[in-house]
Amino acid sequence: MAFLRVQIEDNTHSDFNLKPGRTSIGRHSDNDVVINNASVSNHHARLNFEQDYFLTDLRSSNGTFINGKKIFHVKLVDGDVINFAGIHATFFE
């Protein structure tokens, strides 16, 4: 099963299992993956899974980056490093 590992602090992380369909990511409590950090937008990004995983930035204030490059919509591959406004995460499939 695919999951997203989000770095909370220097040596602390949280893993979020990813299910088929949509996974919302952001600061607001109604998201599937809640990142409690002021630099992350309320509704920052969305993961969609059908046959592959795709990450879409939801016009966040500080952007979403994959492996150091700013993205709007991208297919994820195992080991991709994601940056949500300074918060690092890694995608594992």
PAVOTI-793443 format. One record per atom (N, C-alpha, C, O, CB): residue number from 1; residue in one letter; x, y, z. Coordinates in pm, whole numbers, always signed. Glycine has a CB too. Example, Ala and Ser with C-alpha at 12.3 -4.5 7.8 and 13.67 -1.06 7.14 Angstrom:
BEGIN
{1; 'A'; {+1319; -569; +780}},
{1; 'A'; {+1230; -450; +780}},
{1; 'A'; {+1320; -330; +780}},
{1; 'A'; {+1424; -332; +846}},
{1; 'A'; {+1131; -447; +905}},
{2; 'S'; {+1285; -225; +708}},
{2; 'S'; {+1367; -106; +714}},
{2; 'S'; {+1290; +3; +787}},
{2; 'S'; {+1341; +114; +804}},
{2; 'S'; {+1408; -60; +572}},
This chain:
BEGIN
{1; 'M'; {+84; -119; +0}},
{1; 'M'; {+0; +0; +0}},
{1; 'M'; {+88; +124; +0}},
{1; 'M'; {+187; +131; +72}},
{1; 'M'; {-95; +0; +122}},
{2; 'A'; {+51; +222; -80}},
{2; 'A'; {+126; +347; -89}},
{2; 'A'; {+102; +431; +36}},
{2; 'A'; {-4; +424; +99}},
{2; 'A'; {+85; +425; -216}},
{3; 'F'; {+204; +510; +71}},
{3; 'F'; {+187; +602; +183}},
{3; 'F'; {+273; +725; +164}},
{3; 'F'; {+367; +727; +84}},
{3; 'F'; {+223; +534; +315}},
{4; 'L'; {+238; +828; +239}},
{4; 'L'; {+308; +955; +239}},
{4; 'L'; {+370; +972; +376}},
{4; 'L'; {+300; +968; +477}},
{4; 'L'; {+213; +1074; +203}},
{5; 'R'; {+502; +991; +382}},
{5; 'R'; {+573; +1015; +508}},
{5; 'R'; {+602; +1163; +517}},
{5; 'R'; {+680; +1217; +438}},
{5; 'R'; {+706; +930; +517}},
{6; 'V'; {+540; +1230; +614}},
{6; 'V'; {+552; +1375; +631}},
{6; 'V'; {+644; +1404; +750}},
{6; 'V'; {+622; +1354; +860}},
{6; 'V'; {+412; +1441; +653}},
{7; 'Q'; {+747; +1484; +726}},
{7; 'Q'; {+843; +1523; +829}},
{7; 'Q'; {+778; +1630; +917}},
{7; 'Q'; {+747; +1739; +870}},
{7; 'Q'; {+977; +1576; +766}},
{8; 'I'; {+757; +1598; +1043}},
{8; 'I'; {+693; +1692; +1136}},
{8; 'I'; {+796; +1785; +1199}},
{8; 'I'; {+779; +1907; +1199}},
{8; 'I'; {+615; +1616; +1245}},
{9; 'E'; {+903; +1728; +1251}},
{9; 'E'; {+1014; +1804; +1308}},
{9; 'E'; {+1142; +1739; +1257}},
{9; 'E'; {+1137; +1654; +1169}},
{9; 'E'; {+1009; +1806; +1466}},
{10; 'D'; {+1257; +1779; +1311}},
{10; 'D'; {+1384; +1728; +1261}},
{10; 'D'; {+1389; +1576; +1249}},
{10; 'D'; {+1424; +1524; +1143}},
{10; 'D'; {+1495; +1775; +1351}},
{11; 'N'; {+1355; +1505; +1354}},
{11; 'N'; {+1365; +1359; +1352}},
{11; 'N'; {+1231; +1292; +1374}},
{11; 'N'; {+1226; +1175; +1414}},
{11; 'N'; {+1462; +1313; +1457}},
{12; 'T'; {+1122; +1362; +1350}},
{12; 'T'; {+989; +1307; +1372}},
{12; 'T'; {+911; +1311; +1241}},
{12; 'T'; {+916; +1410; +1167}},
{12; 'T'; {+915; +1386; +1483}},
{13; 'H'; {+838; +1203; +1214}},
{13; 'H'; {+755; +1200; +1095}},
{13; 'H'; {+624; +1129; +1124}},
{13; 'H'; {+611; +1057; +1224}},
{13; 'H'; {+829; +1132; +978}},
{14; 'S'; {+528; +1149; +1036}},
{14; 'S'; {+400; +1078; +1042}},
{14; 'S'; {+377; +1014; +907}},
{14; 'S'; {+402; +1075; +803}},
{14; 'S'; {+282; +1174; +1079}},
{15; 'D'; {+328; +889; +909}},
{15; 'D'; {+295; +818; +786}},
{15; 'D'; {+145; +821; +765}},
{15; 'D'; {+67; +800; +858}},
{15; 'D'; {+347; +673; +791}},
{16; 'F'; {+104; +846; +641}},
{16; 'F'; {-38; +849; +605}},
{16; 'F'; {-59; +749; +492}},
{16; 'F'; {-5; +766; +383}},
{16; 'F'; {-84; +992; +563}},
{17; 'N'; {-139; +645; +517}},
{17; 'N'; {-172; +548; +414}},
{17; 'N'; {-261; +614; +310}},
{17; 'N'; {-351; +691; +344}},
{17; 'N'; {-240; +424; +474}},
{18; 'L'; {-235; +582; +184}},
{18; 'L'; {-311; +641; +73}},
{18; 'L'; {-406; +538; +16}},
{18; 'L'; {-366; +426; -17}},
{18; 'L'; {-215; +695; -37}},
{19; 'K'; {-531; +576; +4}},
{19; 'K'; {-635; +488; -49}},
{19; 'K'; {-668; +527; -192}},
{19; 'K'; {-635; +637; -235}},
{19; 'K'; {-762; +493; +40}},
{20; 'P'; {-732; +436; -267}},
{20; 'P'; {-779; +474; -401}},
{20; 'P'; {-873; +594; -393}},
{20; 'P'; {-945; +610; -295}},
{20; 'P'; {-849; +354; -470}},
{21; 'G'; {-871; +675; -496}},
{21; 'G'; {-955; +795; -499}},
{21; 'G'; {-874; +918; -466}},
{21; 'G'; {-757; +929; -503}},
{21; 'G'; {-1071; +781; -401}},
{22; 'R'; {-937; +1012; -396}},
{22; 'R'; {-873; +1140; -363}},
{22; 'R'; {-826; +1145; -219}},
{22; 'R'; {-891; +1092; -129}},
{22; 'R'; {-969; +1254; -389}},
{23; 'T'; {-712; +1211; -200}},
{23; 'T'; {-659; +1238; -68}},
{23; 'T'; {-627; +1388; -63}},
{23; 'T'; {-545; +1436; -141}},
{23; 'T'; {-532; +1151; -36}},
{24; 'S'; {-692; +1460; +27}},
{24; 'S'; {-667; +1604; +39}},
{24; 'S'; {-557; +1630; +141}},
{24; 'S'; {-544; +1559; +241}},
{24; 'S'; {-797; +1679; +81}},
{25; 'I'; {-476; +1733; +112}},
{25; 'I'; {-361; +1767; +196}},
{25; 'I'; {-367; +1916; +226}},
{25; 'I'; {-384; +1998; +136}},
{25; 'I'; {-226; +1729; +127}},
{26; 'G'; {-352; +1952; +353}},
{26; 'G'; {-350; +2093; +390}},
{26; 'G'; {-355; +2114; +539}},
{26; 'G'; {-348; +2018; +617}},
{26; 'G'; {-466; +2164; +326}},
{27; 'R'; {-366; +2238; +578}},
{27; 'R'; {-363; +2277; +720}},
{27; 'R'; {-499; +2259; +788}},
{27; 'R'; {-504; +2232; +908}},
{27; 'R'; {-318; +2421; +733}},
{28; 'H'; {-609; +2274; +714}},
{28; 'H'; {-743; +2268; +773}},
{28; 'H'; {-776; +2126; +818}},
{28; 'H'; {-733; +2029; +755}},
{28; 'H'; {-849; +2318; +671}},
{29; 'S'; {-850; +2114; +925}},
{29; 'S'; {-880; +1983; +985}},
{29; 'S'; {-969; +1894; +898}},
{29; 'S'; {-981; +1775; +927}},
{29; 'S'; {-947; +2003; +1117}},
{30; 'D'; {-1031; +1947; +792}},
{30; 'D'; {-1115; +1864; +707}},
{30; 'D'; {-1035; +1787; +600}},
{30; 'D'; {-1093; +1714; +520}},
{30; 'D'; {-1219; +1949; +639}},
{31; 'N'; {-902; +1802; +598}},
{31; 'N'; {-817; +1729; +504}},
{31; 'N'; {-790; +1587; +553}},
{31; 'N'; {-797; +1559; +673}},
{31; 'N'; {-684; +1804; +483}},
{32; 'D'; {-759; +1498; +458}},
{32; 'D'; {-720; +1362; +493}},
{32; 'D'; {-581; +1360; +556}},
{32; 'D'; {-557; +1284; +650}},
{32; 'D'; {-723; +1272; +368}},
{33; 'V'; {-491; +1443; +504}},
{33; 'V'; {-357; +1459; +559}},
{33; 'V'; {-349; +1603; +610}},
{33; 'V'; {-343; +1697; +531}},
{33; 'V'; {-244; +1428; +452}},
{34; 'V'; {-348; +1617; +742}},
{34; 'V'; {-343; +1751; +803}},
{34; 'V'; {-199; +1783; +839}},
{34; 'V'; {-133; +1708; +912}},
{34; 'V'; {-436; +1759; +931}},
{35; 'I'; {-150; +1896; +787}},
{35; 'I'; {-16; +1945; +819}},
{35; 'I'; {-34; +2075; +894}},
{35; 'I'; {-66; +2179; +834}},
{35; 'I'; {+73; +1964; +689}},
{36; 'N'; {-13; +2070; +1023}},
{36; 'N'; {-37; +2185; +1111}},
{36; 'N'; {+84; +2278; +1109}},
{36; 'N'; {+167; +2276; +1199}},
{36; 'N'; {-67; +2138; +1255}},
{37; 'N'; {+92; +2360; +1003}},
{37; 'N'; {+201; +2454; +988}},
{37; 'N'; {+146; +2575; +914}},
{37; 'N'; {+77; +2561; +813}},
{37; 'N'; {+323; +2390; +912}},
{38; 'A'; {+176; +2695; +964}},
{38; 'A'; {+119; +2818; +908}},
{38; 'A'; {+157; +2842; +762}},
{38; 'A'; {+84; +2913; +692}},
{38; 'A'; {+164; +2936; +991}},
{39; 'S'; {+267; +2787; +714}},
{39; 'S'; {+308; +2809; +576}},
{39; 'S'; {+230; +2721; +477}},
{39; 'S'; {+232; +2747; +356}},
{39; 'S'; {+457; +2781; +561}},
{40; 'V'; {+162; +2619; +527}},
{40; 'V'; {+84; +2530; +444}},
{40; 'V'; {-56; +2588; +429}},
{40; 'V'; {-117; +2630; +528}},
{40; 'V'; {+78; +2385; +504}},
{41; 'S'; {-108; +2591; +307}},
{41; 'S'; {-242; +2646; +283}},
{41; 'S'; {-349; +2556; +344}},
{41; 'S'; {-326; +2436; +364}},
{41; 'S'; {-267; +2663; +132}},
{42; 'N'; {-466; +2613; +371}},
{42; 'N'; {-577; +2536; +428}},
{42; 'N'; {-607; +2413; +343}},
{42; 'N'; {-627; +2304; +397}},
{42; 'N'; {-702; +2624; +440}},
{43; 'H'; {-612; +2430; +212}},
{43; 'H'; {-632; +2320; +117}},
{43; 'H'; {-520; +2332; +14}},
{43; 'H'; {-535; +2398; -89}},
{43; 'H'; {-777; +2327; +48}},
{44; 'H'; {-408; +2269; +45}},
{44; 'H'; {-282; +2291; -26}},
{44; 'H'; {-270; +2209; -154}},
{44; 'H'; {-235; +2262; -260}},
{44; 'H'; {-166; +2259; +66}},
{45; 'A'; {-299; +2079; -144}},
{45; 'A'; {-278; +1990; -259}},
{45; 'A'; {-374; +1872; -251}},
{45; 'A'; {-441; +1849; -150}},
{45; 'A'; {-132; +1940; -265}},
{46; 'R'; {-379; +1797; -363}},
{46; 'R'; {-466; +1680; -367}},
{46; 'R'; {-393; +1567; -439}},
{46; 'R'; {-332; +1588; -544}},
{46; 'R'; {-601; +1712; -438}},
{47; 'L'; {-400; +1448; -382}},
{47; 'L'; {-349; +1327; -446}},
{47; 'L'; {-467; +1253; -506}},
{47; 'L'; {-568; +1234; -439}},
{47; 'L'; {-271; +1237; -344}},
{48; 'N'; {-454; +1211; -630}},
{48; 'N'; {-557; +1130; -695}},
{48; 'N'; {-495; +997; -734}},
{48; 'N'; {-385; +992; -789}},
{48; 'N'; {-617; +1203; -820}},
{49; 'F'; {-565; +890; -704}},
{49; 'F'; {-519; +757; -744}},
{49; 'F'; {-627; +687; -824}},
{49; 'F'; {-739; +668; -776}},
{49; 'F'; {-479; +673; -622}},
{50; 'E'; {-592; +651; -944}},
{50; 'E'; {-677; +563; -1024}},
{50; 'E'; {-590; +443; -1059}},
{50; 'E'; {-598; +340; -993}},
{50; 'E'; {-734; +637; -1154}},
{51; 'Q'; {-508; +457; -1163}},
{51; 'Q'; {-411; +353; -1194}},
{51; 'Q'; {-273; +394; -1143}},
{51; 'Q'; {-192; +310; -1105}},
{51; 'Q'; {-407; +326; -1347}},
{52; 'D'; {-247; +525; -1142}},
{52; 'D'; {-124; +584; -1091}},
{52; 'D'; {-160; +695; -994}},
{52; 'D'; {-275; +738; -988}},
{52; 'D'; {-35; +637; -1207}},
{53; 'Y'; {-61; +741; -919}},
{53; 'Y'; {-81; +852; -826}},
{53; 'Y'; {-41; +983; -894}},
{53; 'Y'; {+66; +993; -954}},
{53; 'Y'; {+0; +832; -695}},
{54; 'F'; {-129; +1083; -883}},
{54; 'F'; {-101; +1216; -936}},
{54; 'F'; {-120; +1317; -823}},
{54; 'F'; {-214; +1308; -745}},
{54; 'F'; {-194; +1250; -1057}},
{55; 'L'; {-29; +1415; -816}},
{55; 'L'; {-36; +1520; -715}},
{55; 'L'; {-67; +1651; -786}},
{55; 'L'; {-3; +1686; -886}},
{55; 'L'; {+96; +1531; -634}},
{56; 'T'; {-165; +1724; -734}},
{56; 'T'; {-206; +1853; -791}},
{56; 'T'; {-199; +1959; -683}},
{56; 'T'; {-255; +1943; -575}},
{56; 'T'; {-349; +1844; -851}},
{57; 'D'; {-130; +2069; -712}},
{57; 'D'; {-129; +2184; -622}},
{57; 'D'; {-262; +2257; -640}},
{57; 'D'; {-306; +2278; -752}},
{57; 'D'; {-7; +2280; -652}},
{58; 'L'; {-325; +2295; -530}},
{58; 'L'; {-455; +2362; -535}},
{58; 'L'; {-440; +2514; -525}},
{58; 'L'; {-510; +2580; -448}},
{58; 'L'; {-545; +2310; -421}},
{59; 'R'; {-349; +2565; -603}},
{59; 'R'; {-320; +2709; -605}},
{59; 'R'; {-282; +2758; -465}},
{59; 'R'; {-327; +2863; -418}},
{59; 'R'; {-443; +2788; -657}},
{60; 'S'; {-197; +2681; -400}},
{60; 'S'; {-153; +2714; -265}},
{60; 'S'; {-70; +2843; -265}},
{60; 'S'; {-12; +2880; -367}},
{60; 'S'; {-71; +2599; -205}},
{61; 'S'; {-65; +2909; -152}},
{61; 'S'; {+8; +3036; -141}},
{61; 'S'; {+158; +3019; -162}},
{61; 'S'; {+222; +3102; -227}},
{61; 'S'; {-16; +3098; -5}},
{62; 'N'; {+215; +2911; -108}},
{62; 'N'; {+361; +2893; -111}},
{62; 'N'; {+408; +2782; -204}},
{62; 'N'; {+527; +2753; -209}},
{62; 'N'; {+410; +2865; +27}},
{63; 'G'; {+318; +2721; -277}},
{63; 'G'; {+356; +2625; -379}},
{63; 'G'; {+383; +2484; -329}},
{63; 'G'; {+396; +2460; -209}},
{63; 'G'; {+474; +2672; -447}},
{64; 'T'; {+389; +2393; -425}},
{64; 'T'; {+423; +2253; -402}},
{64; 'T'; {+537; +2219; -496}},
{64; 'T'; {+534; +2254; -614}},
{64; 'T'; {+300; +2159; -424}},
{65; 'F'; {+638; +2150; -444}},
{65; 'F'; {+757; +2116; -520}},
{65; 'F'; {+780; +1966; -515}},
{65; 'F'; {+761; +1903; -411}},
{65; 'F'; {+879; +2193; -467}},
{66; 'I'; {+821; +1909; -627}},
{66; 'I'; {+859; +1769; -635}},
{66; 'I'; {+1006; +1763; -674}},
{66; 'I'; {+1045; +1816; -778}},
{66; 'I'; {+769; +1689; -737}},
{67; 'N'; {+1085; +1700; -589}},
{67; 'N'; {+1229; +1687; -617}},
{67; 'N'; {+1292; +1822; -655}},
{67; 'N'; {+1376; +1830; -745}},
{67; 'N'; {+1253; +1585; -730}},
{68; 'G'; {+1248; +1928; -586}},
{68; 'G'; {+1304; +2061; -604}},
{68; 'G'; {+1243; +2146; -714}},
{68; 'G'; {+1283; +2261; -732}},
{68; 'G'; {+1446; +2048; -630}},
{69; 'K'; {+1147; +2092; -790}},
{69; 'K'; {+1085; +2167; -899}},
{69; 'K'; {+939; +2198; -867}},
{69; 'K'; {+863; +2111; -825}},
{69; 'K'; {+1094; +2088; -1031}},
{70; 'K'; {+902; +2325; -886}},
{70; 'K'; {+764; +2366; -859}},
{70; 'K'; {+671; +2296; -958}},
{70; 'K'; {+701; +2287; -1078}},
{70; 'K'; {+749; +2520; -869}},
{71; 'I'; {+558; +2247; -907}},
{71; 'I'; {+465; +2174; -993}},
{71; 'I'; {+323; +2229; -980}},
{71; 'I'; {+291; +2300; -885}},
{71; 'I'; {+465; +2025; -958}},
{72; 'F'; {+241; +2196; -1078}},
{72; 'F'; {+98; +2216; -1067}},
{72; 'F'; {+29; +2079; -1064}},
{72; 'F'; {-59; +2056; -981}},
{72; 'F'; {+44; +2302; -1185}},
{73; 'H'; {+70; +1990; -1154}},
{73; 'H'; {+11; +1857; -1162}},
{73; 'H'; {+119; +1762; -1212}},
{73; 'H'; {+180; +1786; -1316}},
{73; 'H'; {-116; +1855; -1256}},
{74; 'V'; {+144; +1653; -1138}},
{74; 'V'; {+252; +1562; -1176}},
{74; 'V'; {+220; +1419; -1132}},
{74; 'V'; {+155; +1398; -1030}},
{74; 'V'; {+385; +1608; -1115}},
{75; 'K'; {+267; +1323; -1211}},
{75; 'K'; {+257; +1182; -1174}},
{75; 'K'; {+369; +1153; -1074}},
{75; 'K'; {+485; +1188; -1098}},
{75; 'K'; {+267; +1088; -1300}},
{76; 'L'; {+334; +1088; -963}},
{76; 'L'; {+433; +1054; -861}},
{76; 'L'; {+494; +918; -887}},
{76; 'L'; {+429; +827; -938}},
{76; 'L'; {+370; +1058; -723}},
{77; 'V'; {+622; +905; -850}},
{77; 'V'; {+690; +776; -853}},
{77; 'V'; {+751; +751; -716}},
{77; 'V'; {+777; +844; -640}},
{77; 'V'; {+799; +772; -965}},
{78; 'D'; {+772; +624; -686}},
{78; 'D'; {+826; +584; -557}},
{78; 'D'; {+953; +662; -523}},
{78; 'D'; {+1046; +670; -604}},
{78; 'D'; {+855; +434; -557}},
{79; 'G'; {+956; +720; -404}},
{79; 'G'; {+1072; +794; -357}},
{79; 'G'; {+1071; +943; -387}},
{79; 'G'; {+1163; +1014; -347}},
{79; 'G'; {+1193; +736; -415}},
{80; 'D'; {+969; +992; -457}},
{80; 'D'; {+961; +1136; -484}},
{80; 'D'; {+960; +1213; -353}},
{80; 'D'; {+889; +1177; -258}},
{80; 'D'; {+836; +1169; -568}},
{81; 'V'; {+1039; +1321; -348}},
{81; 'V'; {+1043; +1409; -232}},
{81; 'V'; {+954; +1529; -263}},
{81; 'V'; {+975; +1599; -362}},
{81; 'V'; {+1190; +1453; -197}},
{82; 'I'; {+857; +1551; -176}},
{82; 'I'; {+758; +1657; -195}},
{82; 'I'; {+782; +1764; -89}},
{82; 'I'; {+811; +1734; +27}},
{82; 'I'; {+613; +1601; -187}},
{83; 'N'; {+768; +1889; -130}},
{83; 'N'; {+782; +2000; -38}},
{83; 'N'; {+653; +2080; -43}},
{83; 'N'; {+619; +2140; -145}},
{83; 'N'; {+906; +2090; -74}},
{84; 'F'; {+581; +2081; +69}},
{84; 'F'; {+459; +2159; +84}},
{84; 'F'; {+495; +2284; +164}},
{84; 'F'; {+488; +2282; +287}},
{84; 'F'; {+343; +2077; +154}},
{85; 'A'; {+533; +2392; +97}},
{85; 'A'; {+564; +2518; +163}},
{85; 'A'; {+665; +2502; +276}},
{85; 'A'; {+648; +2558; +384}},
{85; 'A'; {+437; +2580; +218}},
{86; 'G'; {+770; +2426; +249}},
{86; 'G'; {+877; +2407; +349}},
{86; 'G'; {+864; +2282; +433}},
{86; 'G'; {+956; +2248; +507}},
{86; 'G'; {+881; +2524; +439}},
{87; 'I'; {+753; +2213; +423}},
{87; 'I'; {+732; +2086; +495}},
{87; 'I'; {+764; +1973; +397}},
{87; 'I'; {+704; +1963; +290}},
{87; 'I'; {+583; +2074; +550}},
{88; 'H'; {+858; +1888; +435}},
{88; 'H'; {+904; +1781; +347}},
{88; 'H'; {+822; +1653; +369}},
{88; 'H'; {+784; +1619; +481}},
{88; 'H'; {+1053; +1753; +370}},
{89; 'A'; {+798; +1585; +258}},
{89; 'A'; {+730; +1455; +262}},
{89; 'A'; {+793; +1367; +155}},
{89; 'A'; {+854; +1416; +60}},
{89; 'A'; {+575; +1470; +239}},
{90; 'T'; {+778; +1237; +172}},
{90; 'T'; {+826; +1142; +73}},
{90; 'T'; {+712; +1048; +38}},
{90; 'T'; {+639; +1000; +124}},
{90; 'T'; {+950; +1062; +126}},
{91; 'F'; {+699; +1022; -93}},
{91; 'F'; {+597; +932; -143}},
{91; 'F'; {+657; +793; -159}},
{91; 'F'; {+761; +777; -223}},
{91; 'F'; {+538; +982; -277}},
{92; 'F'; {+591; +692; -101}},
{92; 'F'; {+635; +553; -113}},
{92; 'F'; {+521; +473; -172}},
{92; 'F'; {+406; +484; -130}},
{92; 'F'; {+678; +495; +25}},
{93; 'E'; {+556; +390; -273}},
{93; 'E'; {+454; +307; -336}},
{93; 'E'; {+488; +160; -317}},
{93; 'E'; {+415; +73; -363}},
{93; 'E'; {+441; +340; -486}},
